[in-house]
Each structure stands twice: as C-alpha cells, then as structure tokens.
Amino acid sequence: MRVLVYDAHSYDQTFLNAANQGRHQLDYTTAQLDLQTAALAEGYDAVCLFVNDHATAPVMERLAAAGVRTIVQRSTGFNNLDLAAAAQHGISCMRVSFYSPYAVAEFAVALLMTVNRRVHRAFNRTREFNFRLAGLLGHDIHGRTVGVVGTGKIGAVFARIMHGFGCPLLGYDLSANPACSELGMEYVSLEELLRRSDIISLHIPLMPQTHHLINRETLALTKPGVMLINTSRGGLIDTEALIDYVQRGHVAAVGLDVYEEEEGKFFHDLSDTVMNDEVLARLITFPNVLLTSHQAFFTHEAMRTIAETTIANLDDSAAGRTNANTLRP
C-alpha cells in the first residue's frame, strides 16, 4: 500500500521503517492532518495518523475523494476520528489497541514521585549550587490512599506499583478488573473515590461523557492536599478550574503529561516564541505543578509495538481483512 504518515517525526520514521521492512511505501510529512492538508493524501491508499491529526467529517470526505481507503492510527486513543463519517465514505479505521502499559503507568509514578518530592525543583537548584532544603518538603507515599480512575491495562499496572508502595487502593470503572481486586482494590463511585483519595491518577479515554471529568464540582469533593496525576488525555481536566484549586492551595501537587489545548504546542520547539496560551503559561508557573510534553508512551518497547502493530494493520487492510484493532462507529 502507498501510505502517507502525517505528523511524522524522526523517531516515527525510525521505528516504522524498521517494522515495515519495505512491505509498504511509506512517505512522511511533518504536517498534521486537517481540512487543508488532506490534499496531501491525493493518490495514497492509506494515511497514518497520530493524536493531534483531525479526521473530522469534512476531512474524511476529502480523504475519500483523494482515494484514501484506510486510516491507521498509531495510538490507542481515537477521539480525533469521526468513525461514522469514515464508514459513510468507505474508509476503514484501525488503531493500536495495546502497547506496553508499563510505559505509561511507570511514567505516571515518575510524575507523582517527582512532584511530591520536588525533584524538578531540586534539580534546577543544584545546577546553580543552591543546596538548601527549604521548599522541597514532601510526603511519604506509603499508607496514602490512591484512587485509580480507569482500571484497564495501564490503570492495573499503576495500581500494582502503588500497591508495592503500601498504598490502600480505590478504583472507579464500569466493571471491576480481577487483577486489581486481587490487590485489595475497593471499587467505589467516582464521588467516593474523589472524597477519600490522597492521590488520584487518571487512566481513562477521552469521550464526550468523560470530557472535563475533573472540574470545579468534582474538585470540590476532593481532600485538601490532594495530588492529581493525568497521563491519559488533557480534555479529562478543566484546566482553568484546576488552576483555581491550585491557587487556593487545595490541590497540593499536580503531574500532567497532557494538556487539553496541547495541539500545535506539544511535540514542537517553541522556545524562541512568545507563548500565546495564557492558561498554559499560568499553569507552568506553579512550583507544585509538573507538566511534560505527552511523553508517557515514549519508550523503546512501546514505540516498537506501536510501529509493528501499525504495519500489521496495513498488512491486514491490504489483504481485505479486519482484526481486533478495527474501529467501528
């Protein structure tokens, strides 16, 4: 198949080429997919997308007119795809339904430990030979109640790690994960989880019903001094509401690998520009907020699995087959 890979970086090319081994013609562009850049797909059988590419209904129509019949999403999340429009135009969509859950879960723990023990602040201080401890006081994680919102593969790995820290576990999901129940996790309502948790970590997909799950009303339910971690999707949190609760001192520590308005910012070097996002600029001024650039998935193991699954999806599409990664409206 002739495939155009949108929003491609050097590391995408490295892993995709290694997995492809010449089976498909892969061409790369740094452009993100939108209504204008859809024209680049003219004559291609398939396009390969990432999280900030927009395959909306009008874009699907243009892709179909350009000859595209397959979309392979090189991520687990697919909220950027209009699946109903894809089906209407005869475009099959496939994703990477599974890659190393350890990558994201371990990074969530890294964010938690860093922001709790102020490692990021200590690093910056010691580079200037400032070895004072004032302002670096943290908490023992052992014994603190951890609320896991979403207990699928990633949430379960995160829970297992926190169980190893000696933390009581609360879980919220549509159904209980036996692996989490074996750890002693108590499944409760979201409201009860928010009220009882000292640490809250989000591991759910972004859907209309989960958009701004963390908002002014739900933050009001949380304990003073709560710590919040999000390695899932930025849209799960109402950022302005979060900033308000950080300013009040109610939320003690925040670790974010995602941001709801990250498109056009994350994965780019903007160090020579003036930041025109006032919410983001305010967010990163807080010493108890740690923001990273959507890198939780970024390990050798995860990137290899993403690339291999993406190529396998293209193989199946070329052969007219569906698989467990095929998305339907």
Rosetta blueprint (number, residue, H / E / L):
1 M L
2 R E
3 V E
4 L E
5 V E
6 Y L
7 D L
8 A L
9 H L
10 S H
11 Y H
12 D H
13 Q H
14 T H
15 F H
16 L H
17 N H
18 A H
19 A H
20 N H
21 Q L
22 G L
23 R L
24 H L
25 Q E
26 L E
27 D E
28 Y E
29 T L
30 T L
31 A L
32 Q L
33 L L
34 D L
35 L L
36 Q L
37 T H
38 A H
39 A H
40 L H
41 A H
42 E L
43 G L
44 Y L
45 D L
46 A E
47 V E
48 C E
49 L E
50 F L
51 V L
52 N L
53 D L
54 H L
55 A E
56 T L
57 A H
58 P H
59 V H
60 M H
61 E H
62 R H
63 L H
64 A H
65 A H
66 A H
67 G L
68 V L
69 R L
70 T E
71 I E
72 V E
73 Q E
74 R L
75 S L
76 T L
77 G L
78 F L
79 N L
80 N L
81 L E
82 D L
83 L H
84 A H
85 A H
86 A H
87 A H
88 Q H
89 H L
90 G L
91 I L
92 S E
93 C E
94 M E
95 R L
96 V L
97 S L
98 F L
99 Y L
100 S L
101 P H
102 Y H
103 A H
104 V H
105 A H
106 E H
107 F H
108 A H
109 V H
110 A H
111 L H
112 L H
113 M H
114 T H
115 V H
116 N H
117 R H
118 R L
119 V H
120 H H
121 R H
122 A H
123 F H
124 N H
125 R H
126 T H
127 R L
128 E L
129 F L
130 N L
131 F L
132 R L
133 L L
134 A L
135 G L
136 L L
137 L L
138 G L
139 H L
140 D L
141 I L
142 H L
143 G L
144 R L
145 T L
146 V E
147 G E
148 V E
149 V E
150 G L
151 T L
152 G L
153 K H
154 I H
155 G H
156 A H
157 V H
158 F H
159 A H
160 R H
161 I H
162 M H
163 H H
164 G H
165 F L
166 G L
167 C L
168 P L
169 L E
170 L E
171 G E
172 Y E
173 D L
174 L L
175 S L
176 A L
177 N L
178 P H
179 A H
180 C H
181 S H
182 E L
183 L L
184 G L
185 M L
186 E E
187 Y E
188 V L
189 S L
190 L H
191 E H
192 E H
193 L H
194 L H
195 R H
196 R H
197 S L
198 D L
199 I E
200 I E
201 S E
202 L E
203 H L
204 I L
205 P L
206 L L
207 M L
208 P L
209 Q L
210 T L
211 H L
212 H L
213 L L
214 I E
215 N L
216 R H
217 E H
218 T H
219 L H
220 A L
221 L L
222 T L
223 K L
224 P L
225 G L
226 V E
227 M E
228 L E
229 I E
230 N E
231 T L
232 S L
233 R L
234 G H
235 G H
236 L H
237 I E
238 D L
239 T H
240 E H
241 A H
242 L H
243 I H
244 D H
245 Y H
246 V H
247 Q H
248 R H
249 G L
250 H L
251 V E
252 A E
253 A E
254 V E
255 G E
256 L E
257 D L
258 V L
259 Y L
260 E L
261 E L
262 E L
263 E L
264 G L
265 K L
266 F L
267 F L
268 H L
269 D L
270 L L
271 S L
272 D L
273 T L
274 V L
275 M L
276 N L
277 D L
278 E H
279 V H
280 L H
281 A H
282 R H
283 L H
284 I L
285 T L
286 F L
287 P L
288 N L
289 V E
290 L E
291 L E
292 T L
293 S L
294 H L
295 Q L
296 A L
297 F L
298 F L
299 T L
300 H H
301 E H
302 A H
303 M H
304 R H
305 T H
306 I H
307 A H
308 E H
309 T H
310 T H
311 I H
312 A H
313 N H
314 L H
315 D H
316 D H
317 S H
318 A H
319 A L
320 G L
321 R L
322 T L
323 N L
324 A L
325 N L
326 T E
327 L E
328 R L
329 P L
